[in-house]
Amino acid sequence: LMAAAAVGSVDCVQVLLERGAPWNALDRSGRCAGEYAYEHGSQACVDALVEAGVRAQLLFGVLEETGG
């Protein structure tokens, strides 16, 4: 995910996220895919990662409310 974000491959980022790659994973340097995308000027990748994070947080909120 980080490599795809670093080169601005939004299609690859989206596929990896759809297949379960954790949007908030950190590498050995403590950096996430969003940082790589931002540093390399890929706003589309940043947006995809933020959207994945928002979806995850909304899902967690629903699960918490319903006791699931």
All heavy atoms as TSV, in Angstrom:
chain	resi	resn	atom	element	x	y	z
A	1	LEU	N	N	0.828	-1.186	0.000
A	1	LEU	CA	C	0.000	0.000	0.000
A	1	LEU	C	C	0.873	1.250	0.000
A	1	LEU	O	O	0.615	2.192	-0.740
A	1	LEU	CB	C	-0.946	-0.017	1.197
A	1	LEU	CG	C	-1.942	1.120	1.302
A	1	LEU	CD1	C	-2.902	1.140	0.114
A	1	LEU	CD2	C	-2.728	1.013	2.596
A	2	MET	N	N	1.895	1.240	0.792
A	2	MET	CA	C	2.781	2.401	0.876
A	2	MET	C	C	3.522	2.635	-0.429
A	2	MET	O	O	3.660	3.779	-0.870
A	2	MET	CB	C	3.740	2.244	2.041
A	2	MET	CG	C	3.032	2.373	3.363
A	2	MET	SD	S	3.925	1.558	4.668
A	2	MET	CE	C	2.635	1.385	5.861
A	3	ALA	N	N	3.972	1.560	-1.066
A	3	ALA	CA	C	4.675	1.696	-2.337
A	3	ALA	C	C	3.736	2.245	-3.408
A	3	ALA	O	O	4.118	3.115	-4.194
A	3	ALA	CB	C	5.254	0.357	-2.772
A	4	ALA	N	N	2.513	1.747	-3.435
A	4	ALA	CA	C	1.531	2.231	-4.412
A	4	ALA	C	C	1.219	3.704	-4.176
A	4	ALA	O	O	1.126	4.490	-5.119
A	4	ALA	CB	C	0.260	1.399	-4.336
A	5	ALA	N	N	1.068	4.078	-2.922
A	5	ALA	CA	C	0.785	5.479	-2.593
A	5	ALA	C	C	1.960	6.378	-2.960
A	5	ALA	O	O	1.769	7.491	-3.451
A	5	ALA	CB	C	0.460	5.611	-1.105
A	6	ALA	N	N	3.164	5.882	-2.760
A	6	ALA	CA	C	4.356	6.684	-3.031
A	6	ALA	C	C	4.524	7.010	-4.509
A	6	ALA	O	O	5.081	8.047	-4.853
A	6	ALA	CB	C	5.610	5.967	-2.526
A	7	VAL	N	N	4.024	6.136	-5.379
A	7	VAL	CA	C	4.133	6.399	-6.812
A	7	VAL	C	C	2.839	6.948	-7.405
A	7	VAL	O	O	2.730	7.143	-8.605
A	7	VAL	CB	C	4.596	5.145	-7.599
A	7	VAL	CG1	C	5.986	4.734	-7.175
A	7	VAL	CG2	C	3.597	4.016	-7.489
A	8	GLY	N	N	1.846	7.174	-6.543
A	8	GLY	CA	C	0.603	7.789	-6.996
A	8	GLY	C	C	-0.331	6.874	-7.748
A	8	GLY	O	O	-1.160	7.337	-8.531
A	9	SER	N	N	-0.242	5.579	-7.507
A	9	SER	CA	C	-1.106	4.627	-8.196
A	9	SER	C	C	-2.417	4.466	-7.432
A	9	SER	O	O	-2.600	3.528	-6.657
A	9	SER	CB	C	-0.408	3.273	-8.348
A	9	SER	OG	O	-1.256	2.372	-9.015
A	10	VAL	N	N	-3.347	5.380	-7.679
A	10	VAL	CA	C	-4.609	5.370	-6.952
A	10	VAL	C	C	-5.405	4.103	-7.241
A	10	VAL	O	O	-6.073	3.576	-6.343
A	10	VAL	CB	C	-5.437	6.646	-7.228
A	10	VAL	CG1	C	-5.950	6.691	-8.648
A	10	VAL	CG2	C	-6.579	6.770	-6.230
A	11	ASP	N	N	-5.339	3.582	-8.450
A	11	ASP	CA	C	-6.051	2.337	-8.758
A	11	ASP	C	C	-5.532	1.192	-7.896
A	11	ASP	O	O	-6.312	0.419	-7.338
A	11	ASP	CB	C	-5.915	1.977	-10.237
A	11	ASP	CG	C	-6.670	2.937	-11.139
A	11	ASP	OD1	O	-7.648	3.574	-10.673
A	11	ASP	OD2	O	-6.277	3.068	-12.312
A	12	CYS	N	N	-4.230	1.094	-7.772
A	12	CYS	CA	C	-3.628	0.056	-6.942
A	12	CYS	C	C	-3.972	0.269	-5.467
A	12	CYS	O	O	-4.304	-0.680	-4.760
A	12	CYS	CB	C	-2.119	0.028	-7.152
A	12	CYS	SG	S	-1.300	-1.365	-6.363
A	13	VAL	N	N	-3.907	1.500	-5.013
A	13	VAL	CA	C	-4.273	1.814	-3.626
A	13	VAL	C	C	-5.706	1.371	-3.358
A	13	VAL	O	O	-5.997	0.720	-2.346
A	13	VAL	CB	C	-4.085	3.321	-3.328
A	13	VAL	CG1	C	-4.775	3.717	-2.035
A	13	VAL	CG2	C	-2.606	3.673	-3.276
A	14	GLN	N	N	-6.620	1.689	-4.254
A	14	GLN	CA	C	-8.025	1.323	-4.059
A	14	GLN	C	C	-8.221	-0.185	-4.042
A	14	GLN	O	O	-8.960	-0.711	-3.208
A	14	GLN	CB	C	-8.894	1.981	-5.119
A	14	GLN	CG	C	-9.000	3.479	-4.907
A	14	GLN	CD	C	-9.744	4.192	-6.020
A	14	GLN	OE1	O	-9.749	3.765	-7.162
A	14	GLN	NE2	N	-10.370	5.302	-5.666
A	15	VAL	N	N	-7.541	-0.893	-4.938
A	15	VAL	CA	C	-7.658	-2.353	-4.955
A	15	VAL	C	C	-7.118	-2.943	-3.654
A	15	VAL	O	O	-7.751	-3.823	-3.056
A	15	VAL	CB	C	-6.919	-2.958	-6.172
A	15	VAL	CG1	C	-6.754	-4.467	-6.038
A	15	VAL	CG2	C	-7.656	-2.619	-7.453
A	16	LEU	N	N	-5.975	-2.469	-3.212
A	16	LEU	CA	C	-5.404	-2.978	-1.967
A	16	LEU	C	C	-6.322	-2.716	-0.779
A	16	LEU	O	O	-6.508	-3.589	0.074
A	16	LEU	CB	C	-4.029	-2.360	-1.733
A	16	LEU	CG	C	-2.945	-2.840	-2.699
A	16	LEU	CD1	C	-1.702	-1.962	-2.587
A	16	LEU	CD2	C	-2.596	-4.294	-2.437
A	17	LEU	N	N	-6.915	-1.535	-0.728
A	17	LEU	CA	C	-7.847	-1.225	0.354
A	17	LEU	C	C	-9.083	-2.118	0.290
A	17	LEU	O	O	-9.542	-2.633	1.315
A	17	LEU	CB	C	-8.251	0.251	0.299
A	17	LEU	CG	C	-7.149	1.248	0.648
A	17	LEU	CD1	C	-7.584	2.658	0.287
A	17	LEU	CD2	C	-6.761	1.143	2.116
A	18	GLU	N	N	-9.606	-2.333	-0.914
A	18	GLU	CA	C	-10.776	-3.196	-1.087
A	18	GLU	C	C	-10.476	-4.633	-0.681
A	18	GLU	O	O	-11.360	-5.351	-0.217
A	18	GLU	CB	C	-11.243	-3.169	-2.543
A	18	GLU	CG	C	-11.881	-1.865	-2.947
A	18	GLU	CD	C	-12.079	-1.733	-4.448
A	18	GLU	OE1	O	-11.845	-2.724	-5.189
A	18	GLU	OE2	O	-12.452	-0.629	-4.881
A	19	ARG	N	N	-9.235	-5.034	-0.833
A	19	ARG	CA	C	-8.846	-6.406	-0.507
A	19	ARG	C	C	-8.392	-6.552	0.942
A	19	ARG	O	O	-7.910	-7.607	1.349
A	19	ARG	CB	C	-7.752	-6.870	-1.454
A	19	ARG	CG	C	-8.177	-6.806	-2.909
A	19	ARG	CD	C	-8.400	-8.168	-3.508
A	19	ARG	NE	N	-9.113	-8.084	-4.760
A	19	ARG	CZ	C	-8.582	-8.238	-5.955
A	19	ARG	NH1	N	-7.289	-8.481	-6.061
A	19	ARG	NH2	N	-9.313	-8.178	-7.033
A	20	GLY	N	N	-8.506	-5.485	1.720
A	20	GLY	CA	C	-8.245	-5.592	3.147
A	20	GLY	C	C	-6.960	-4.993	3.668
A	20	GLY	O	O	-6.642	-5.156	4.850
A	21	ALA	N	N	-6.208	-4.298	2.829
A	21	ALA	CA	C	-4.994	-3.655	3.347
A	21	ALA	C	C	-5.390	-2.614	4.393
A	21	ALA	O	O	-6.332	-1.852	4.173
A	21	ALA	CB	C	-4.218	-2.986	2.212
A	22	PRO	N	N	-4.731	-2.602	5.524
A	22	PRO	CA	C	-5.091	-1.636	6.572
A	22	PRO	C	C	-4.681	-0.216	6.178
A	22	PRO	O	O	-3.504	0.054	5.952
A	22	PRO	CB	C	-4.323	-2.120	7.802
A	22	PRO	CG	C	-3.205	-2.947	7.261
A	22	PRO	CD	C	-3.645	-3.491	5.940
A	23	TRP	N	N	-5.649	0.662	6.102
A	23	TRP	CA	C	-5.411	2.049	5.669
A	23	TRP	C	C	-4.466	2.779	6.610
A	23	TRP	O	O	-3.797	3.720	6.218
A	23	TRP	CB	C	-6.731	2.810	5.564
A	23	TRP	CG	C	-7.426	2.944	6.877
A	23	TRP	CD1	C	-8.301	2.072	7.442
A	23	TRP	CD2	C	-7.274	4.006	7.816
A	23	TRP	NE1	N	-8.702	2.509	8.672
A	23	TRP	CE2	C	-8.089	3.707	8.930
A	23	TRP	CE3	C	-6.532	5.185	7.817
A	23	TRP	CZ2	C	-8.177	4.539	10.032
A	23	TRP	CZ3	C	-6.619	6.012	8.926
A	23	TRP	CH2	C	-7.438	5.692	10.010
A	24	ASN	N	N	-4.381	2.343	7.862
A	24	ASN	CA	C	-3.599	3.066	8.868
A	24	ASN	C	C	-2.331	2.328	9.293
A	24	ASN	O	O	-1.739	2.642	10.317
A	24	ASN	CB	C	-4.463	3.358	10.092
A	24	ASN	CG	C	-5.011	2.099	10.738
A	24	ASN	OD1	O	-4.924	1.011	10.175
A	24	ASN	ND2	N	-5.601	2.242	11.898
A	25	ALA	N	N	-1.899	1.367	8.493
A	25	ALA	CA	C	-0.676	0.627	8.831
A	25	ALA	C	C	0.537	1.554	8.790
A	25	ALA	O	O	0.581	2.517	8.021
A	25	ALA	CB	C	-0.476	-0.522	7.846
A	26	LEU	N	N	1.499	1.244	9.642
A	26	LEU	CA	C	2.747	2.013	9.694
A	26	LEU	C	C	3.902	1.123	9.263
A	26	LEU	O	O	3.920	-0.069	9.545
A	26	LEU	CB	C	3.002	2.522	11.109
A	26	LEU	CG	C	1.928	3.417	11.712
A	26	LEU	CD1	C	2.291	3.766	13.157
A	26	LEU	CD2	C	1.742	4.665	10.881
A	27	ASP	N	N	4.887	1.729	8.600
A	27	ASP	CA	C	6.078	0.971	8.229
A	27	ASP	C	C	7.092	1.030	9.377
A	27	ASP	O	O	6.806	1.559	10.455
A	27	ASP	CB	C	6.664	1.463	6.903
A	27	ASP	CG	C	7.207	2.889	6.956
A	27	ASP	OD1	O	7.310	3.475	8.047
A	27	ASP	OD2	O	7.526	3.422	5.878
A	28	ARG	N	N	8.264	0.506	9.144
A	28	ARG	CA	C	9.288	0.455	10.202
A	28	ARG	C	C	9.751	1.832	10.642
A	28	ARG	O	O	10.299	1.993	11.726
A	28	ARG	CB	C	10.478	-0.357	9.726
A	28	ARG	CG	C	10.153	-1.806	9.551
A	28	ARG	CD	C	11.325	-2.585	9.053
A	28	ARG	NE	N	10.913	-3.957	8.788
A	28	ARG	CZ	C	11.617	-4.814	8.101
A	28	ARG	NH1	N	12.782	-4.460	7.603
A	28	ARG	NH2	N	11.175	-6.029	7.906
A	29	SER	N	N	9.527	2.827	9.792
A	29	SER	CA	C	9.898	4.202	10.129
A	29	SER	C	C	8.769	4.950	10.824
A	29	SER	O	O	8.902	6.123	11.127
A	29	SER	CB	C	10.288	4.965	8.855
A	29	SER	OG	O	11.368	4.349	8.221
A	30	GLY	N	N	7.643	4.272	11.016
A	30	GLY	CA	C	6.498	4.903	11.660
A	30	GLY	C	C	5.679	5.771	10.716
A	30	GLY	O	O	4.938	6.633	11.164
A	31	ARG	N	N	5.827	5.540	9.417
A	31	ARG	CA	C	5.111	6.345	8.426
A	31	ARG	C	C	3.997	5.528	7.792
A	31	ARG	O	O	4.118	4.327	7.620
A	31	ARG	CB	C	6.090	6.826	7.359
A	31	ARG	CG	C	7.181	7.695	7.977
A	31	ARG	CD	C	8.247	8.060	6.995
A	31	ARG	NE	N	7.663	8.910	5.956
A	31	ARG	CZ	C	8.154	9.008	4.742
A	31	ARG	NH1	N	9.205	8.308	4.379
A	31	ARG	NH2	N	7.588	9.809	3.856
A	32	CYS	N	N	2.919	6.212	7.427
A	32	CYS	CA	C	1.781	5.537	6.810
A	32	CYS	C	C	1.703	5.870	5.319
A	32	CYS	O	O	2.396	6.761	4.822
A	32	CYS	CB	C	0.489	5.931	7.511
A	32	CYS	SG	S	0.045	7.664	7.289
A	33	ALA	N	N	0.836	5.160	4.615
A	33	ALA	CA	C	0.688	5.352	3.172
A	33	ALA	C	C	0.290	6.783	2.832
A	33	ALA	O	O	0.740	7.336	1.822
A	33	ALA	CB	C	-0.334	4.367	2.624
A	34	GLY	N	N	-0.518	7.384	3.665
A	34	GLY	CA	C	-0.937	8.762	3.413
A	34	GLY	C	C	0.233	9.732	3.394
A	34	GLY	O	O	0.249	10.678	2.601
A	35	GLU	N	N	1.199	9.496	4.251
A	35	GLU	CA	C	2.384	10.363	4.259
A	35	GLU	C	C	3.165	10.232	2.959
A	35	GLU	O	O	3.614	11.234	2.394
A	35	GLU	CB	C	3.284	10.017	5.442
A	35	GLU	CG	C	2.690	10.401	6.778
A	35	GLU	CD	C	3.580	9.979	7.919
A	35	GLU	OE1	O	4.553	10.714	8.196
A	35	GLU	OE2	O	3.312	8.912	8.519
A	36	TYR	N	N	3.307	9.008	2.482
A	36	TYR	CA	C	4.017	8.796	1.222
A	36	TYR	C	C	3.268	9.460	0.069
A	36	TYR	O	O	3.871	10.106	-0.786
A	36	TYR	CB	C	4.208	7.306	0.942
A	36	TYR	CG	C	5.247	6.675	1.827
A	36	TYR	CD1	C	4.884	5.905	2.925
A	36	TYR	CD2	C	6.596	6.848	1.566
A	36	TYR	CE1	C	5.840	5.324	3.740
A	36	TYR	CE2	C	7.564	6.267	2.383
A	36	TYR	CZ	C	7.183	5.506	3.468
A	36	TYR	OH	O	8.129	4.949	4.274
A	37	ALA	N	N	1.956	9.290	0.036
A	37	ALA	CA	C	1.157	9.889	-1.035
A	37	ALA	C	C	1.253	11.407	-1.000
A	37	ALA	O	O	1.443	12.057	-2.034
A	37	ALA	CB	C	-0.296	9.443	-0.906
A	38	TYR	N	N	1.168	11.976	0.185
A	38	TYR	CA	C	1.241	13.435	0.336
A	38	TYR	C	C	2.595	13.965	-0.115
A	38	TYR	O	O	2.677	14.934	-0.858
A	38	TYR	CB	C	0.954	13.821	1.788
A	38	TYR	CG	C	1.058	15.299	2.023
A	38	TYR	CD1	C	0.037	16.150	1.634
A	38	TYR	CD2	C	2.190	15.855	2.618
A	38	TYR	CE1	C	0.127	17.516	1.837
A	38	TYR	CE2	C	2.302	17.209	2.827
A	38	TYR	CZ	C	1.261	18.040	2.439
A	38	TYR	OH	O	1.373	19.402	2.633
A	39	GLU	N	N	3.654	13.309	0.346
A	39	GLU	CA	C	5.008	13.748	-0.010
A	39	GLU	C	C	5.265	13.709	-1.509
A	39	GLU	O	O	6.047	14.487	-2.031
A	39	GLU	CB	C	6.049	12.869	0.685
A	39	GLU	CG	C	6.224	13.182	2.145
A	39	GLU	CD	C	7.243	12.275	2.806
A	39	GLU	OE1	O	7.885	11.447	2.113
A	39	GLU	OE2	O	7.397	12.393	4.028
A	40	HIS	N	N	4.607	12.773	-2.189
A	40	HIS	CA	C	4.819	12.624	-3.629
A	40	HIS	C	C	3.724	13.306	-4.446
A	40	HIS	O	O	3.626	13.103	-5.647
A	40	HIS	CB	C	4.954	11.145	-3.986
A	40	HIS	CG	C	6.221	10.557	-3.453
A	40	HIS	ND1	N	6.310	10.010	-2.190
A	40	HIS	CD2	C	7.467	10.480	-3.973
A	40	HIS	CE1	C	7.548	9.605	-1.981
A	40	HIS	NE2	N	8.278	9.879	-3.046
A	41	GLY	N	N	2.907	14.101	-3.784
A	41	GLY	CA	C	1.922	14.923	-4.482
A	41	GLY	C	C	0.744	14.189	-5.070
A	41	GLY	O	O	0.138	14.678	-6.023
A	42	SER	N	N	0.387	13.044	-4.514
A	42	SER	CA	C	-0.747	12.293	-5.036
A	42	SER	C	C	-1.985	12.534	-4.186
A	42	SER	O	O	-2.308	11.759	-3.277
A	42	SER	CB	C	-0.438	10.797	-5.101
A	42	SER	OG	O	-1.569	10.121	-5.600
A	43	GLN	N	N	-2.688	13.608	-4.500
A	43	GLN	CA	C	-3.896	13.934	-3.751
A	43	GLN	C	C	-4.962	12.852	-3.911
A	43	GLN	O	O	-5.708	12.565	-2.984
A	43	GLN	CB	C	-4.455	15.284	-4.199
A	43	GLN	CG	C	-5.604	15.783	-3.335
A	43	GLN	CD	C	-5.196	15.989	-1.877
A	43	GLN	OE1	O	-4.167	16.592	-1.598
A	43	GLN	NE2	N	-5.987	15.474	-0.948
A	44	ALA	N	N	-5.017	12.210	-5.074
A	44	ALA	CA	C	-6.003	11.149	-5.290
A	44	ALA	C	C	-5.775	9.978	-4.326
A	44	ALA	O	O	-6.731	9.422	-3.783
A	44	ALA	CB	C	-5.960	10.667	-6.731
A	45	CYS	N	N	-4.513	9.639	-4.095
A	45	CYS	CA	C	-4.204	8.571	-3.140
A	45	CYS	C	C	-4.514	9.006	-1.715
A	45	CYS	O	O	-5.066	8.225	-0.933
A	45	CYS	CB	C	-2.744	8.151	-3.257
A	45	CYS	SG	S	-2.366	7.216	-4.745
A	46	VAL	N	N	-4.173	10.245	-1.381
A	46	VAL	CA	C	-4.497	10.766	-0.052
A	46	VAL	C	C	-6.006	10.689	0.165
A	46	VAL	O	O	-6.477	10.214	1.204
A	46	VAL	CB	C	-4.000	12.223	0.123
A	46	VAL	CG1	C	-4.530	12.823	1.419
A	46	VAL	CG2	C	-2.480	12.277	0.090
A	47	ASP	N	N	-6.769	11.120	-0.824
A	47	ASP	CA	C	-8.228	11.100	-0.704
A	47	ASP	C	C	-8.763	9.680	-0.519
A	47	ASP	O	O	-9.651	9.443	0.305
A	47	ASP	CB	C	-8.871	11.737	-1.936
A	47	ASP	CG	C	-8.615	13.228	-2.036
A	47	ASP	OD1	O	-8.174	13.844	-1.039
A	47	ASP	OD2	O	-8.835	13.783	-3.132
A	48	ALA	N	N	-8.216	8.724	-1.271
A	48	ALA	CA	C	-8.660	7.333	-1.150
A	48	ALA	C	C	-8.372	6.785	0.240
A	48	ALA	O	O	-9.197	6.081	0.832
A	48	ALA	CB	C	-7.985	6.472	-2.215
A	49	LEU	N	N	-7.217	7.119	0.779
A	49	LEU	CA	C	-6.843	6.646	2.109
A	49	LEU	C	C	-7.698	7.292	3.196
A	49	LEU	O	O	-8.133	6.627	4.136
A	49	LEU	CB	C	-5.356	6.904	2.358
A	49	LEU	CG	C	-4.431	6.045	1.502
A	49	LEU	CD1	C	-3.054	6.666	1.394
A	49	LEU	CD2	C	-4.351	4.631	2.052
A	50	VAL	N	N	-7.951	8.583	3.061
A	50	VAL	CA	C	-8.813	9.274	4.036
A	50	VAL	C	C	-10.226	8.694	3.988
A	50	VAL	O	O	-10.838	8.435	5.029
A	50	VAL	CB	C	-8.825	10.804	3.780
A	50	VAL	CG1	C	-9.911	11.487	4.587
A	50	VAL	CG2	C	-7.465	11.393	4.100
A	51	GLU	N	N	-10.726	8.462	2.786
A	51	GLU	CA	C	-12.058	7.888	2.639
A	51	GLU	C	C	-12.136	6.507	3.296
A	51	GLU	O	O	-13.112	6.182	3.968
A	51	GLU	CB	C	-12.416	7.783	1.158
A	51	GLU	CG	C	-13.833	7.334	0.918
A	51	GLU	CD	C	-14.166	7.316	-0.556
A	51	GLU	OE1	O	-13.909	8.320	-1.242
A	51	GLU	OE2	O	-14.695	6.291	-1.023
A	52	ALA	N	N	-11.107	5.699	3.117
A	52	ALA	CA	C	-11.069	4.373	3.749
A	52	ALA	C	C	-11.071	4.498	5.265
A	52	ALA	O	O	-11.752	3.736	5.961
A	52	ALA	CB	C	-9.845	3.597	3.281
A	53	GLY	N	N	-10.333	5.453	5.780
A	53	GLY	CA	C	-10.301	5.672	7.228
A	53	GLY	C	C	-11.639	6.135	7.767
A	53	GLY	O	O	-12.091	5.673	8.820
A	54	VAL	N	N	-12.295	7.013	7.049
A	54	VAL	CA	C	-13.618	7.503	7.474
A	54	VAL	C	C	-14.618	6.353	7.469
A	54	VAL	O	O	-15.391	6.192	8.422
A	54	VAL	CB	C	-14.085	8.666	6.572
A	54	VAL	CG1	C	-15.542	8.999	6.814
A	54	VAL	CG2	C	-13.212	9.890	6.794
A	55	ARG	N	N	-14.601	5.546	6.404
A	55	ARG	CA	C	-15.519	4.390	6.341
A	55	ARG	C	C	-15.289	3.449	7.521
A	55	ARG	O	O	-16.234	2.957	8.134
A	55	ARG	CB	C	-15.332	3.635	5.033
A	55	ARG	CG	C	-16.103	4.183	3.887
A	55	ARG	CD	C	-16.189	3.206	2.714
A	55	ARG	NE	N	-14.916	2.596	2.371
A	55	ARG	CZ	C	-14.075	3.062	1.455
A	55	ARG	NH1	N	-14.364	4.160	0.788
A	55	ARG	NH2	N	-12.936	2.440	1.201
A	56	ALA	N	N	-14.029	3.189	7.815
A	56	ALA	CA	C	-13.710	2.286	8.925
A	56	ALA	C	C	-14.220	2.847	10.245
A	56	ALA	O	O	-14.817	2.121	11.050
A	56	ALA	CB	C	-12.202	2.049	8.998
A	57	GLN	N	N	-14.015	4.133	10.481
A	57	GLN	CA	C	-14.461	4.744	11.728
A	57	GLN	C	C	-15.983	4.737	11.841
A	57	GLN	O	O	-16.534	4.497	12.913
A	57	GLN	CB	C	-13.914	6.158	11.866
A	57	GLN	CG	C	-12.415	6.215	12.054
A	57	GLN	CD	C	-11.944	5.397	13.246
A	57	GLN	OE1	O	-12.494	5.463	14.334
A	57	GLN	NE2	N	-10.922	4.587	13.029
A	58	LEU	N	N	-16.662	4.989	10.727
A	58	LEU	CA	C	-18.127	4.938	10.737
A	58	LEU	C	C	-18.616	3.523	11.037
A	58	LEU	O	O	-19.553	3.337	11.818
A	58	LEU	CB	C	-18.692	5.426	9.400
A	58	LEU	CG	C	-18.561	6.914	9.134
A	58	LEU	CD1	C	-18.978	7.223	7.693
A	58	LEU	CD2	C	-19.388	7.723	10.112
A	59	LEU	N	N	-17.992	2.539	10.442
A	59	LEU	CA	C	-18.364	1.151	10.694
A	59	LEU	C	C	-18.129	0.786	12.144
A	59	LEU	O	O	-18.982	0.160	12.783
A	59	LEU	CB	C	-17.581	0.210	9.773
A	59	LEU	CG	C	-17.843	-1.268	9.953
A	59	LEU	CD1	C	-19.315	-1.594	9.712
A	59	LEU	CD2	C	-16.968	-2.072	9.020
A	60	PHE	N	N	-16.984	1.170	12.690
A	60	PHE	CA	C	-16.701	0.888	14.102
A	60	PHE	C	C	-17.738	1.549	14.995
A	60	PHE	O	O	-18.169	0.983	15.994
A	60	PHE	CB	C	-15.310	1.358	14.500
A	60	PHE	CG	C	-14.201	0.536	13.905
A	60	PHE	CD1	C	-13.046	1.127	13.474
A	60	PHE	CD2	C	-14.312	-0.832	13.772
A	60	PHE	CE1	C	-12.010	0.397	12.920
A	60	PHE	CE2	C	-13.293	-1.595	13.219
A	60	PHE	CZ	C	-12.140	-0.974	12.785
A	61	GLY	N	N	-18.159	2.767	14.641
A	61	GLY	CA	C	-19.171	3.460	15.434
A	61	GLY	C	C	-20.502	2.731	15.418
A	61	GLY	O	O	-21.156	2.588	16.451
A	62	VAL	N	N	-20.907	2.252	14.266
A	62	VAL	CA	C	-22.158	1.506	14.154
A	62	VAL	C	C	-22.078	0.212	14.949
A	62	VAL	O	O	-23.003	-0.149	15.672
A	62	VAL	CB	C	-22.493	1.206	12.666
A	62	VAL	CG1	C	-23.623	0.201	12.543
A	62	VAL	CG2	C	-22.843	2.488	11.946
A	63	LEU	N	N	-20.960	-0.484	14.816
A	63	LEU	CA	C	-20.791	-1.742	15.563
A	63	LEU	C	C	-20.822	-1.489	17.072
A	63	LEU	O	O	-21.400	-2.279	17.816
A	63	LEU	CB	C	-19.476	-2.421	15.166
A	63	LEU	CG	C	-19.449	-3.027	13.767
A	63	LEU	CD1	C	-18.050	-3.516	13.434
A	63	LEU	CD2	C	-20.457	-4.142	13.640
A	64	GLU	N	N	-20.233	-0.412	17.495
A	64	GLU	CA	C	-20.225	-0.086	18.927
A	64	GLU	C	C	-21.633	0.223	19.421
A	64	GLU	O	O	-22.028	-0.227	20.495
A	64	GLU	CB	C	-19.300	1.111	19.153
A	64	GLU	CG	C	-19.009	1.376	20.618
A	64	GLU	CD	C	-17.957	2.450	20.778
A	64	GLU	OE1	O	-16.769	2.138	20.637
A	64	GLU	OE2	O	-18.370	3.607	21.022
A	65	GLU	N	N	-22.378	0.961	18.623
A	65	GLU	CA	C	-23.749	1.319	19.016
A	65	GLU	C	C	-24.675	0.110	19.071
A	65	GLU	O	O	-25.558	0.045	19.904
A	65	GLU	CB	C	-24.330	2.337	18.039
A	65	GLU	CG	C	-23.740	3.718	18.175
A	65	GLU	CD	C	-24.297	4.694	17.149
A	65	GLU	OE1	O	-25.257	4.346	16.430
A	65	GLU	OE2	O	-23.768	5.812	17.083
A	66	THR	N	N	-24.471	-0.825	18.175
A	66	THR	CA	C	-25.357	-1.998	18.097
A	66	THR	C	C	-24.860	-3.165	18.930
A	66	THR	O	O	-25.515	-4.200	19.001
A	66	THR	CB	C	-25.523	-2.461	16.642
A	66	THR	OG1	O	-24.257	-2.858	16.123
A	66	THR	CG2	C	-26.134	-1.374	15.787
A	67	GLY	N	N	-23.702	-3.000	19.538
A	67	GLY	CA	C	-23.154	-4.075	20.365
A	67	GLY	C	C	-22.554	-5.201	19.552
A	67	GLY	O	O	-22.328	-6.283	20.063
A	68	GLY	N	N	-22.295	-4.941	18.284
A	68	GLY	CA	C	-21.769	-5.997	17.394
A	68	GLY	C	C	-20.328	-5.983	17.396
A	68	GLY	O	O	-19.442	-6.590	17.339
